[in-house]
Amino acid sequence: MPISKEQFEEMRDAQGRETPGTNAAQILDFLRTHPDKAFTQSEIATKTEVKCGSVGPTLVRLRERGRVDHRGTYWRISDHDRSLDASTGQAAAVLAERETDEETPVMADWQDHAVDPRSNRDES
């Protein structure tokens, strides 16, 4: 059964990461392991199993979502993506700390108070 473009774009795992096994997930996983470096599209294709023709369009979509940065011919994991990883880890740690034998906090209960860091991002 086909899904809409919006449904496709929203595919994420429980931690908000790209669906495992997709081109986006492979590229992000690679770039996350090298946060202090930037790579060309051909270098990314060589280091991942993503076809050369798919690397460029995938990187453009990731840049539009604020997941990667682009300068000249080089691409790197964005500081925004790294901060999302850190905030996810922080939320998981707080949740684990508050968990007791009598009560398990429900993440959905926090949604009314949650702030999406992307909503304050400067769109330049």
C-alpha positions in Angstrom: 0.0 0.0 0.0 1.5 3.4 -1.0 2.1 6.1 1.6 2.1 9.9 1.1 5.2 12.0 0.8 4.5 13.5 4.2 4.3 10.0 5.8 7.5 9.0 4.1 9.3 12.2 5.3 8.2 11.5 8.8 9.6 8.0 9.0 11.8 7.9 12.1 12.6 5.4 14.8 11.8 5.8 18.5 14.8 8.1 19.0 13.8 10.4 16.2 16.5 9.1 13.9 16.1 8.2 10.3 14.7 4.7 9.6 17.6 2.2 10.0 18.9 1.0 6.7 17.8 4.0 4.6 20.3 6.1 2.7 19.8 9.0 5.1 20.4 6.8 8.2 23.6 5.4 6.6 24.9 8.8 5.8 24.1 10.3 9.2 25.6 7.3 11.0 28.8 7.8 9.0 29.0 11.5 9.6 28.2 11.2 13.3 31.2 8.9 13.7 33.4 11.8 12.3 31.9 15.0 13.8 35.2 16.9 13.5 35.5 16.3 9.7 33.7 17.3 6.5 33.5 15.1 3.4 32.7 15.4 -0.3 29.8 13.5 -1.8 32.1 11.0 -3.5 33.9 10.3 -0.2 30.6 9.7 1.6 29.5 7.3 -1.2 32.8 5.4 -0.9 32.6 5.2 2.9 28.9 4.2 3.0 27.0 1.7 0.9 24.9 4.6 -0.6 25.1 4.8 -4.4 26.8 8.0 -5.8 23.6 9.1 -7.5 21.6 9.0 -4.3 24.2 10.7 -2.0 23.5 14.2 -3.3 19.7 14.2 -3.2 19.8 12.6 0.3 22.3 15.2 1.6 20.1 18.0 0.2 17.1 16.6 2.1 19.1 16.3 5.3 20.4 19.9 4.9 16.8 21.1 4.6 16.0 19.3 7.9 19.0 20.9 9.6 20.8 17.5 10.0 23.9 18.3 7.9 25.9 21.4 6.9 27.2 22.2 3.5 30.1 24.5 2.4 31.5 24.4 -1.1 31.8 20.7 -2.0 32.0 19.5 1.6 29.3 18.1 4.0 29.4 17.5 7.7 27.0 16.5 10.5 25.4 19.7 11.8 25.7 21.0 15.3 21.9 21.0 15.4 21.9 17.2 14.8 24.5 16.7 17.5 22.4 18.8 19.9 19.3 16.7 19.1 21.3 13.5 20.0 22.4 15.1 23.2 18.9 16.3 24.2 17.5 12.8 23.4 20.1 11.3 25.7 19.3 13.8 28.4 15.6 13.1 28.1 16.2 9.3 28.4 18.5 9.9 31.5 15.9 12.1 33.2 13.2 9.5 32.4 15.3 6.7 33.8 16.1 8.7 36.9 12.4 9.4 37.6 11.4 5.8 37.1 10.5 4.0 40.3 9.0 0.7 41.1 5.6 2.3 41.7 5.5 4.6 38.7 7.0 4.8 35.2 6.8 8.2 33.6 5.1 8.4 30.3 6.9 10.5 27.7 3.6 11.5 26.0 2.7 13.3 29.2 5.7 15.6 28.7 4.6 16.6 25.2 2.5 19.6 26.3 5.7 21.1 27.9 8.3 20.0 25.3 10.1 22.5 23.2 11.2 21.6 19.7 14.7 23.1 19.3 14.2 23.2 15.5 11.4 25.8 16.0 13.9 28.4 17.1 16.4 27.7 14.3 17.5 30.6 12.2 16.4 29.9 8.6 19.1 31.7 6.5 
